[in-house]
Amino acid sequence: MKYIIPVIIILLIIAIFAFIIRRKHNSEIERLEHEKHQIQNKPILEEMTKVKQLNMNGQTEEMFERWRNTWTEVMDVLMPKIDVLLFDAEENVDKFLFVKASKIEKELQTLISTCDEKMSSILKELEELIGSEEKNRIEMEQLKEQYRAARKTVLAHQYSFGDAVPALESKLESFIPHFEEFDKLTETGNYLSAREIVISVQDDGQKFFRVLNDIPTVLSEIQHKIPASIYELRNGQKEMEESSYYLQHLEMSAKLDGIEEELKELKEAIIELKVIKTIARVEEIKDEIETFYDLLEKEVIAKKYVDQHKEKTASRLEEVTSVTRAVSEEAAYVQQSYRLPEKEAEIPQSCLKELEELHKKFELLSRRVEEEQSAYSSLQEELNDISEEIDRLYDEQDRFANRLKNLRIDENKARAKLDDLKTLLHETDRMLQKANIPGIPEDMDVRLEEAEEHIYVAMQSLQEVPLNMILVDTYLSQAEACMEEVHQKAKEMLENVLLTEKIIQYGNRYRANHPNVHMRLLEAEESFRQLRYAKALEDAATAVEEIEPGALKKIEVLVKEDTLRT
């Protein structure tokens, strides 16, 4: 039994596996049979029936015979062979001869693919032929209609086409042989060759009809509009030159002559139907002509500007020169009392030299205006440059003049500030003297003496002639910083003295029961008598905080309240 059961299991597995493979082969055979039916159902005969309605000559007849032979081969030879192979494949699968079945299935797939390609090729060619006939008929009729309309247009509007009429008529005549060839090919059933004719004529026709539409407009530009603009420009140039305008720098006459010569060449190009490049060049010429109009207008605007601003600029130049001389005289006077930095002191003379150069430039510009041998656009630019330089020098002089005026103001402010510092020094010294303290520490005396020295140096700098305000400001800033620091330190010292006294008074309640506190307070009192106020505060605060943490903050609050009340 122990051998029988495994054998049975193996046989079952083999059987199951065999049935699974058989099922796959059956599915493949069904797929191949479905593909065969699809090929058989392709509407070849229906489409070939449509062809019979066409002219069965030439290409059409040849193609029809080829399609019919191919279809007959597929239906009468290949399809029966496929049926036999399908039967053989099914029989081999039923007998579990899967290797043979696989070979037959591969052969079937090859045959079916060949049949499908042949039938699909027939359908594609049928569709192309039938479609070509319909497209040819519609598109050629459209082309003939366009041709007839074009011929009418040329005949009815010969004046608009000028000397290009013969070339246009010749081009129109060239379409007739193509139309005749198309009709001949269609009648003989050569629809595909006729399709090539249609495509070729369409391409030529599109180019020709576009040229036909463009020629009247381009000719009008070349023969009328551009020459009229040139004539107008020449008259404008002549009138402006008679009105004292200098226009030789534009070289307009020579350039207009060149354009007129080029217009003749462009007209010849139109006669030869070379329209596309001609249109591009005509547009460029129009832009060039527009540029000439702009240049002439620029000269008119420039002359108006020069006429309006020349005298104003002259007056402004004299005004700024006068102001600069006045500032220079004032600077010389002020320098007797105040010392100026070298760069600042040179400003008036430097500006006068620049103004002298501007006078020369302006005189030269005035002569050029009178001689009428310079373009007004160039004169305008020079006049603008001179005006901008005048404004720049005026602004520079204005800033310098304000600087001179501010020197006296700065001096008065410095003297007032110095008086305030002297008062603060006196108040600080008086505050220390009036305070109920054993004495003033040596470092505080040194700070007071240092502040007094800085104030003295600042006072001495204010006595110098000429006065150097930059140096005065430097010394004054140093004195102010030192004095403010001394005053702040004095206030802090007096607050610490008061705080120390309060802490010692507060700590007296612990002396009897706490010998250590008593000793610390004695040390603090000794430091206080020796004017070591910071050390006294530290000792007293430490002694009290050991017994009563937070007592120092409480005392500080009380001291601040007392200070505010006083």
GUDRENVO-749869 format. One record per residue (C-alpha): residue in one letter; x, y, z; residue number from 1. Coordinates in pm, whole numbers, plus 50000, padded with zeros to 5 digits. Layout:
REM GUDRENVO-749869
RORO  rest  x  y  z  nr
RORO  a  X  Y  Z  NUM;
...
REM end
This chain:
REM GUDRENVO-749869
RORO  rest  x  y  z  nr
RORO  m  50000  50000  50000  1;
RORO  k  50284  50239  50078  2;
RORO  y  50389  50231  49707  3;
RORO  i  50040  50235  49555  4;
RORO  i  49924  50563  49713  5;
RORO  p  50226  50771  49589  6;
RORO  v  50188  50619  49241  7;
RORO  i  49819  50713  49237  8;
RORO  i  49903  51070  49349  9;
RORO  i  50169  51102  49077  10;
RORO  l  49928  50972  48815  11;
RORO  l  49665  51220  48930  12;
RORO  i  49914  51505  48908  13;
RORO  i  50018  51397  48557  14;
RORO  a  49652  51373  48454  15;
RORO  i  49571  51717  48592  16;
RORO  f  49877  51866  48421  17;
RORO  a  49782  51698  48093  18;
RORO  f  49427  51836  48108  19;
RORO  i  49560  52185  48183  20;
RORO  i  49791  52170  47877  21;
RORO  r  49509  52031  47666  22;
RORO  r  49287  52320  47773  23;
RORO  k  49554  52572  47671  24;
RORO  h  49592  52410  47328  25;
RORO  n  49215  52412  47279  26;
RORO  s  49209  52782  47362  27;
RORO  e  49487  52850  47112  28;
RORO  i  49303  52650  46840  29;
RORO  e  48984  52851  46913  30;
RORO  r  49179  53176  46880  31;
RORO  l  49329  53071  46547  32;
RORO  e  48987  52963  46419  33;
RORO  h  48845  53302  46525  34;
RORO  e  49120  53482  46331  35;
RORO  k  49041  53267  46026  36;
RORO  h  48670  53368  46042  37;
RORO  q  48769  53736  46073  38;
RORO  i  48975  53710  45755  39;
RORO  q  48688  53538  45575  40;
RORO  n  48451  53814  45686  41;
RORO  k  48661  54102  45547  42;
RORO  p  48437  54293  45297  43;
RORO  i  48661  54232  44998  44;
RORO  l  48386  54138  44751  45;
RORO  e  48170  54439  44850  46;
RORO  e  48460  54681  44794  47;
RORO  m  48556  54515  44466  48;
RORO  t  48196  54557  44349  49;
RORO  k  48239  54936  44401  50;
RORO  v  48542  54928  44173  51;
RORO  k  48331  54791  43890  52;
RORO  q  48147  55123  43887  53;
RORO  l  48475  55295  43786  54;
RORO  n  48637  55289  43443  55;
RORO  m  48770  54933  43421  56;
RORO  n  49070  55024  43208  57;
RORO  g  49443  55061  43256  58;
RORO  q  49559  55060  43618  59;
RORO  t  49212  54987  43755  60;
RORO  e  49170  54677  43541  61;
RORO  e  49519  54547  43625  62;
RORO  m  49470  54602  43996  63;
RORO  f  49123  54445  43989  64;
RORO  e  49256  54128  43827  65;
RORO  r  49541  54108  44078  66;
RORO  w  49304  54153  44374  67;
RORO  r  49062  53890  44240  68;
RORO  n  49345  53639  44189  69;
RORO  t  49477  53702  44539  70;
RORO  w  49131  53672  44696  71;
RORO  t  49068  53346  44501  72;
RORO  e  49402  53206  44619  73;
RORO  v  49322  53287  44982  74;
RORO  m  48963  53156  44976  75;
RORO  d  49010  52848  44752  76;
RORO  v  49364  52736  44841  77;
RORO  l  49482  52871  45174  78;
RORO  m  49156  52860  45368  79;
RORO  p  49095  52485  45298  80;
RORO  k  49454  52416  45400  81;
RORO  i  49390  52608  45726  82;
RORO  d  49075  52402  45790  83;
RORO  v  49272  52075  45747  84;
RORO  l  49544  52194  45985  85;
RORO  l  49285  52300  46245  86;
RORO  f  49130  51953  46230  87;
RORO  d  49474  51786  46266  88;
RORO  a  49558  52010  46562  89;
RORO  e  49233  51924  46743  90;
RORO  e  49287  51551  46679  91;
RORO  n  49643  51561  46820  92;
RORO  v  49528  51752  47127  93;
RORO  d  49254  51495  47191  94;
RORO  k  49521  51224  47174  95;
RORO  f  49745  51428  47411  96;
RORO  l  50009  51461  47136  97;
RORO  f  50096  51813  47243  98;
RORO  v  50433  51842  47063  99;
RORO  k  50276  51767  46724  100;
RORO  a  49987  52000  46808  101;
RORO  s  50229  52283  46884  102;
RORO  k  50405  52244  46547  103;
RORO  i  50070  52252  46365  104;
RORO  e  49960  52562  46563  105;
RORO  k  50279  52747  46457  106;
RORO  e  50218  52652  46093  107;
RORO  l  49856  52769  46128  108;
RORO  q  49965  53103  46273  109;
RORO  t  50202  53160  45979  110;
RORO  l  49933  53076  45721  111;
RORO  i  49668  53290  45893  112;
RORO  s  49910  53588  45917  113;
RORO  t  49991  53552  45546  114;
RORO  c  49621  53547  45455  115;
RORO  d  49553  53846  45679  116;
RORO  e  49833  54049  45520  117;
RORO  k  49710  53966  45168  118;
RORO  m  49350  54059  45249  119;
RORO  s  49446  54375  45439  120;
RORO  s  49667  54482  45149  121;
RORO  i  49375  54437  44908  122;
RORO  l  49146  54646  45132  123;
RORO  k  49406  54921  45167  124;
RORO  e  49461  54943  44791  125;
RORO  l  49086  54934  44729  126;
RORO  e  49033  55219  44975  127;
RORO  e  49317  55418  44817  128;
RORO  l  49182  55366  44466  129;
RORO  i  48818  55445  44549  130;
RORO  g  48924  55740  44769  131;
RORO  s  49157  55869  44497  132;
RORO  e  48878  55874  44243  133;
RORO  e  48648  56074  44472  134;
RORO  k  48921  56311  44593  135;
RORO  n  49050  56360  44242  136;
RORO  r  48707  56454  44114  137;
RORO  i  48633  56705  44396  138;
RORO  e  48979  56864  44419  139;
RORO  m  49033  56892  44044  140;
RORO  e  48696  57062  44006  141;
RORO  q  48800  57313  44273  142;
RORO  l  49129  57374  44093  143;
RORO  k  48953  57427  43761  144;
RORO  e  48715  57673  43928  145;
RORO  q  49011  57864  44076  146;
RORO  y  49177  57859  43735  147;
RORO  r  48868  58005  43567  148;
RORO  a  48837  58275  43837  149;
RORO  a  49206  58362  43800  150;
RORO  r  49176  58394  43423  151;
RORO  k  48874  58625  43463  152;
RORO  t  49063  58836  43716  153;
RORO  v  49364  58878  43485  154;
RORO  l  49142  58970  43190  155;
RORO  a  48920  59209  43389  156;
RORO  h  49199  59388  43582  157;
RORO  q  49494  59397  43344  158;
RORO  y  49584  59748  43459  159;
RORO  s  49639  59620  43815  160;
RORO  f  49886  59357  43692  161;
RORO  g  50075  59586  43456  162;
RORO  d  50356  59427  43256  163;
RORO  a  50315  59101  43451  164;
RORO  v  50005  59009  43244  165;
RORO  p  50192  58806  42976  166;
RORO  a  50374  58602  43239  167;
RORO  l  50048  58541  43426  168;
RORO  e  49867  58432  43109  169;
RORO  s  50156  58204  43020  170;
RORO  k  50143  58048  43365  171;
RORO  l  49767  58001  43337  172;
RORO  e  49813  57830  43000  173;
RORO  s  50060  57590  43162  174;
RORO  f  49777  57444  43373  175;
RORO  i  49575  57327  43067  176;
RORO  p  49798  57030  42971  177;
RORO  h  49777  56905  43330  178;
RORO  f  49399  56926  43324  179;
RORO  e  49388  56735  42994  180;
RORO  e  49630  56470  43120  181;
RORO  f  49418  56429  43434  182;
RORO  d  49101  56378  43228  183;
RORO  k  49278  56125  43005  184;
RORO  l  49414  55924  43300  185;
RORO  t  49072  55925  43468  186;
RORO  e  48900  55804  43151  187;
RORO  t  49151  55520  43119  188;
RORO  g  49107  55416  43482  189;
RORO  n  49454  55532  43593  190;
RORO  y  49320  55696  43910  191;
RORO  l  49642  55672  44111  192;
RORO  s  49848  55840  43839  193;
RORO  a  49571  56099  43813  194;
RORO  r  49610  56155  44188  195;
RORO  e  49972  56249  44137  196;
RORO  i  49866  56506  43877  197;
RORO  v  49616  56657  44123  198;
RORO  i  49876  56688  44398  199;
RORO  s  50127  56850  44160  200;
RORO  v  49871  57098  44023  201;
RORO  q  49752  57182  44375  202;
RORO  d  50106  57273  44481  203;
RORO  d  50168  57490  44174  204;
RORO  g  49820  57639  44199  205;
RORO  q  49855  57750  44561  206;
RORO  k  50180  57932  44480  207;
RORO  f  50038  58088  44165  208;
RORO  f  49707  58205  44316  209;
RORO  r  49897  58363  44609  210;
RORO  v  50124  58544  44362  211;
RORO  l  49820  58654  44165  212;
RORO  n  49663  58808  44478  213;
RORO  d  49987  58980  44586  214;
RORO  i  50093  59137  44254  215;
RORO  p  49840  59429  44245  216;
RORO  t  49934  59539  44598  217;
RORO  v  50310  59510  44540  218;
RORO  l  50292  59685  44204  219;
RORO  s  50092  59966  44361  220;
RORO  e  50366  60006  44625  221;
RORO  i  50646  59997  44365  222;
RORO  q  50481  60218  44100  223;
RORO  h  50284  60468  44310  224;
RORO  k  50307  60470  44689  225;
RORO  i  50684  60446  44735  226;
RORO  p  50763  60694  44451  227;
RORO  a  50508  60936  44604  228;
RORO  s  50682  60905  44943  229;
RORO  i  51021  60962  44779  230;
RORO  y  50889  61271  44605  231;
RORO  e  50747  61401  44932  232;
RORO  l  51077  61336  45112  233;
RORO  r  51278  61520  44845  234;
RORO  n  51045  61823  44866  235;
RORO  g  51062  61817  45245  236;
RORO  q  51441  61799  45234  237;
RORO  k  51457  62091  44992  238;
RORO  e  51224  62307  45202  239;
RORO  m  51412  62231  45521  240;
RORO  e  51750  62308  45366  241;
RORO  e  51610  62641  45242  242;
RORO  s  51503  62705  45604  243;
RORO  s  51862  62671  45736  244;
RORO  y  51848  62299  45819  245;
RORO  y  52169  62104  45767  246;
RORO  l  52081  61755  45637  247;
RORO  q  52394  61639  45455  248;
RORO  h  52478  61396  45736  249;
RORO  l  52162  61196  45650  250;
RORO  e  52289  61127  45292  251;
RORO  m  51922  61108  45201  252;
RORO  s  51945  61207  44834  253;
RORO  a  52193  60933  44747  254;
RORO  k  51994  60672  44938  255;
RORO  l  51667  60777  44771  256;
RORO  d  51839  60756  44430  257;
RORO  g  51944  60402  44517  258;
RORO  i  51589  60309  44616  259;
RORO  e  51451  60447  44287  260;
RORO  e  51699  60234  44091  261;
RORO  e  51609  59931  44299  262;
RORO  l  51237  59985  44233  263;
RORO  k  51306  59931  43862  264;
RORO  e  51470  59599  43940  265;
RORO  l  51183  59499  44167  266;
RORO  k  50935  59578  43893  267;
RORO  e  51127  59348  43656  268;
RORO  a  51116  59077  43925  269;
RORO  i  50737  59114  43943  270;
RORO  i  50714  59074  43564  271;
RORO  e  50902  58745  43608  272;
RORO  l  50655  58653  43888  273;
RORO  k  50932  58656  44156  274;
RORO  v  50693  58798  44410  275;
RORO  i  50780  58652  44751  276;
RORO  k  51133  58800  44776  277;
RORO  t  51008  59121  44618  278;
RORO  i  50742  59163  44888  279;
RORO  a  51005  59120  45162  280;
RORO  r  51230  59384  45002  281;
RORO  v  50938  59626  44950  282;
RORO  e  50860  59605  45322  283;
RORO  e  51224  59683  45402  284;
RORO  i  51216  59985  45169  285;
RORO  k  50899  60111  45337  286;
RORO  d  51074  60086  45674  287;
RORO  e  51373  60279  45536  288;
RORO  i  51144  60553  45405  289;
RORO  e  50967  60569  45741  290;
RORO  t  51308  60610  45903  291;
RORO  f  51379  60911  45677  292;
RORO  y  51051  61070  45787  293;
RORO  d  51151  61012  46149  294;
RORO  l  51497  61165  46094  295;
RORO  l  51351  61477  45932  296;
RORO  e  51098  61509  46212  297;
RORO  k  51381  61468  46462  298;
RORO  e  51566  61760  46303  299;
RORO  v  51251  61978  46316  300;
RORO  i  51199  61896  46685  301;
RORO  a  51569  61954  46754  302;
RORO  k  51566  62297  46588  303;
RORO  k  51261  62397  46788  304;
RORO  y  51433  62281  47105  305;
RORO  v  51756  62468  47025  306;
RORO  d  51567  62787  46939  307;
RORO  q  51366  62769  47264  308;
RORO  h  51646  62668  47501  309;
RORO  k  51961  62831  47367  310;
RORO  e  51904  63170  47530  311;
RORO  k  51768  63010  47846  312;
RORO  t  52085  62803  47872  313;
RORO  a  52299  63114  47821  314;
RORO  s  52113  63295  48100  315;
RORO  r  52138  62993  48325  316;
RORO  l  52510  62968  48258  317;
RORO  e  52563  63333  48355  318;
RORO  e  52344  63292  48662  319;
RORO  v  52533  62985  48789  320;
RORO  t  52867  63153  48713  321;
RORO  s  52761  63457  48919  322;
RORO  v  52642  63235  49204  323;
RORO  t  52970  63039  49197  324;
RORO  r  53176  63358  49215  325;
RORO  a  52965  63474  49511  326;
RORO  v  53011  63140  49685  327;
RORO  s  53385  63158  49615  328;
RORO  e  53404  63504  49780  329;
RORO  e  53196  63384  50072  330;
RORO  a  53419  63077  50111  331;
RORO  a  53729  63301  50125  332;
RORO  y  53564  63510  50398  333;
RORO  v  53442  63208  50595  334;
RORO  q  53787  63048  50580  335;
RORO  q  53917  63335  50790  336;
RORO  s  53706  63200  51076  337;
RORO  y  53671  62832  50990  338;
RORO  r  53911  62575  50860  339;
RORO  l  53771  62370  50568  340;
RORO  p  53899  62032  50443  341;
RORO  e  54122  62070  50138  342;
RORO  k  53871  61903  49902  343;
RORO  e  53586  62128  50016  344;
RORO  a  53800  62441  50000  345;
RORO  e  53879  62368  49633  346;
RORO  i  53513  62332  49525  347;
RORO  p  53444  62697  49422  348;
RORO  q  53761  62734  49212  349;
RORO  s  53712  62391  49056  350;
RORO  c  53354  62481  48961  351;
RORO  l  53468  62815  48815  352;
RORO  k  53717  62635  48590  353;
RORO  e  53447  62394  48472  354;
RORO  l  53210  62684  48407  355;
RORO  e  53479  62856  48203  356;
RORO  e  53501  62542  47984  357;
RORO  l  53121  62539  47951  358;
RORO  h  53132  62903  47835  359;
RORO  k  53374  62801  47558  360;
RORO  k  53156  62508  47458  361;
RORO  f  52847  62727  47450  362;
RORO  e  53020  62993  47239  363;
RORO  l  53130  62724  46992  364;
RORO  l  52774  62587  46979  365;
RORO  s  52636  62938  46918  366;
RORO  r  52876  62987  46624  367;
RORO  r  52772  62650  46475  368;
RORO  v  52404  62752  46501  369;
RORO  e  52480  63078  46317  370;
RORO  e  52689  62906  46048  371;
RORO  e  52403  62660  45975  372;
RORO  q  52650  62382  45894  373;
RORO  s  52558  62143  46174  374;
RORO  a  52266  61908  46227  375;
RORO  y  52020  62039  46483  376;
RORO  s  51993  61692  46637  377;
RORO  s  52366  61709  46714  378;
RORO  l  52332  62065  46847  379;
RORO  q  52043  61957  47069  380;
RORO  e  52254  61680  47224  381;
RORO  e  52539  61925  47293  382;
RORO  l  52297  62180  47439  383;
RORO  n  52148  61911  47663  384;
RORO  d  52494  61810  47782  385;
RORO  i  52581  62172  47865  386;
RORO  s  52250  62217  48053  387;
RORO  e  52306  61899  48254  388;
RORO  e  52659  62012  48347  389;
RORO  i  52527  62353  48455  390;
RORO  d  52264  62189  48677  391;
RORO  r  52525  61957  48828  392;
RORO  l  52759  62247  48912  393;
RORO  y  52471  62447  49056  394;
RORO  d  52371  62160  49283  395;
RORO  e  52732  62119  49395  396;
RORO  q  52758  62493  49472  397;
RORO  d  52427  62484  49656  398;
RORO  r  52542  62200  49880  399;
RORO  f  52870  62382  49947  400;
RORO  a  52691  62710  50029  401;
RORO  n  52464  62530  50275  402;
RORO  r  52774  62376  50430  403;
RORO  l  52920  62725  50483  404;
RORO  k  52595  62849  50641  405;
RORO  n  52583  62551  50872  406;
RORO  l  52935  62615  51006  407;
RORO  r  52813  62905  51226  408;
RORO  i  52511  62700  51334  409;
RORO  d  52736  62404  51416  410;
RORO  e  52966  62633  51615  411;
RORO  n  52677  62768  51822  412;
RORO  k  52546  62417  51883  413;
RORO  a  52893  62306  51992  414;
RORO  r  52925  62598  52237  415;
RORO  a  52579  62526  52378  416;
RORO  k  52664  62157  52416  417;
RORO  l  52990  62248  52589  418;
RORO  d  52801  62472  52833  419;
RORO  d  52565  62180  52907  420;
RORO  l  52860  61951  52977  421;
RORO  k  53021  62206  53210  422;
RORO  t  52690  62238  53395  423;
RORO  l  52659  61859  53423  424;
RORO  l  53015  61835  53555  425;
RORO  h  52937  62099  53818  426;
RORO  e  52609  61927  53913  427;
RORO  t  52783  61588  53943  428;
RORO  d  53056  61733  54167  429;
RORO  r  52797  61917  54378  430;
RORO  m  52586  61599  54405  431;
RORO  l  52885  61408  54540  432;
RORO  q  52985  61689  54780  433;
RORO  k  52634  61724  54922  434;
RORO  a  52588  61349  54966  435;
RORO  n  52610  61219  55325  436;
RORO  i  52903  60988  55261  437;
RORO  p  53243  60948  55431  438;
RORO  g  53423  61069  55120  439;
RORO  i  53469  61038  54746  440;
RORO  p  53673  60738  54626  441;
RORO  e  53995  60802  54441  442;
RORO  d  53875  60636  54116  443;
RORO  m  53573  60870  54110  444;
RORO  d  53802  61170  54149  445;
RORO  v  54011  61041  53860  446;
RORO  r  53700  61003  53642  447;
RORO  l  53589  61359  53727  448;
RORO  e  53933  61495  53643  449;
RORO  e  53932  61304  53311  450;
RORO  a  53590  61448  53220  451;
RORO  e  53708  61795  53312  452;
RORO  e  54016  61747  53093  453;
RORO  h  53805  61644  52792  454;
RORO  i  53580  61949  52841  455;
RORO  y  53886  62172  52861  456;
RORO  v  54030  62029  52535  457;
RORO  a  53697  62086  52360  458;
RORO  m  53691  62446  52496  459;
RORO  q  54043  62506  52365  460;
RORO  s  53952  62372  52019  461;
RORO  l  53670  62629  52007  462;
RORO  q  53920  62908  52072  463;
RORO  e  54131  62831  51764  464;
RORO  v  54126  63067  51464  465;
RORO  p  54038  62954  51201  466;
RORO  l  53805  62714  51370  467;
RORO  n  53828  62344  51275  468;
RORO  m  53471  62222  51327  469;
RORO  i  53558  61861  51242  470;
RORO  l  53814  61859  51524  471;
RORO  v  53570  62042  51754  472;
RORO  d  53300  61779  51691  473;
RORO  t  53549  61500  51764  474;
RORO  y  53663  61650  52096  475;
RORO  l  53306  61738  52189  476;
RORO  s  53187  61382  52129  477;
RORO  q  53468  61246  52345  478;
RORO  a  53386  61495  52625  479;
RORO  e  53013  61413  52607  480;
RORO  a  53072  61037  52626  481;
RORO  c  53312  61073  52918  482;
RORO  m  53088  61314  53111  483;
RORO  e  52776  61099  53071  484;
RORO  e  52968  60796  53196  485;
RORO  v  53102  60988  53503  486;
RORO  h  52757  61117  53590  487;
RORO  q  52605  60769  53562  488;
RORO  k  52882  60613  53773  489;
RORO  a  52836  60884  54043  490;
RORO  k  52461  60813  54060  491;
RORO  e  52522  60439  54085  492;
RORO  m  52781  60492  54359  493;
RORO  l  52545  60705  54569  494;
RORO  e  52265  60449  54524  495;
RORO  n  52503  60174  54641  496;
RORO  v  52602  60384  54945  497;
RORO  l  52239  60429  55042  498;
RORO  l  52170  60059  54983  499;
RORO  t  52468  59960  55198  500;
RORO  e  52347  60177  55484  501;
RORO  k  51997  60028  55463  502;
RORO  i  52131  59671  55455  503;
RORO  i  52352  59733  55761  504;
RORO  q  52058  59889  55943  505;
RORO  y  51840  59593  55846  506;
RORO  g  52108  59343  55951  507;
RORO  n  52151  59496  56298  508;
RORO  r  51851  59288  56416  509;
RORO  y  52057  58969  56366  510;
RORO  r  52381  59082  56533  511;
RORO  a  52297  58964  56885  512;
RORO  n  52198  58607  56792  513;
RORO  h  52430  58552  56497  514;
RORO  p  52797  58625  56568  515;
RORO  n  52893  58546  56208  516;
RORO  v  52655  58815  56081  517;
RORO  h  52793  59057  56334  518;
RORO  m  53152  58995  56213  519;
RORO  r  53051  59035  55846  520;
RORO  l  52868  59361  55917  521;
RORO  l  53172  59491  56106  522;
RORO  e  53385  59416  55798  523;
RORO  a  53130  59595  55579  524;
RORO  e  53134  59901  55809  525;
RORO  e  53515  59909  55796  526;
RORO  s  53513  59891  55413  527;
RORO  f  53251  60169  55412  528;
RORO  r  53473  60394  55624  529;
RORO  q  53764  60323  55390  530;
RORO  l  53545  60447  55097  531;
RORO  r  53535  60096  54950  532;
RORO  y  53161  60119  54889  533;
RORO  a  53133  59829  54645  534;
RORO  k  53316  59594  54888  535;
RORO  a  53100  59716  55178  536;
RORO  l  52779  59648  54978  537;
RORO  e  52898  59297  54889  538;
RORO  d  52989  59206  55250  539;
RORO  a  52669  59346  55402  540;
RORO  a  52445  59184  55138  541;
RORO  t  52613  58843  55181  542;
RORO  a  52574  58856  55561  543;
RORO  v  52202  58938  55549  544;
RORO  e  52118  58696  55262  545;
RORO  e  52265  58404  55457  546;
RORO  i  52016  58460  55741  547;
RORO  e  51722  58588  55535  548;
RORO  p  51727  58495  55163  549;
RORO  g  51550  58757  54949  550;
RORO  a  51613  59037  55195  551;
RORO  l  51836  59221  54947  552;
RORO  k  51557  59254  54689  553;
RORO  k  51319  59381  54955  554;
RORO  i  51569  59647  55062  555;
RORO  e  51640  59749  54701  556;
RORO  v  51268  59816  54650  557;
RORO  l  51260  60035  54962  558;
RORO  v  51568  60230  54848  559;
RORO  k  51415  60294  54505  560;
RORO  e  51095  60423  54664  561;
RORO  d  51297  60658  54887  562;
RORO  t  51496  60776  54586  563;
RORO  l  51181  60852  54389  564;
RORO  r  51034  61045  54681  565;
RORO  t  51345  61260  54706  566;
REM end
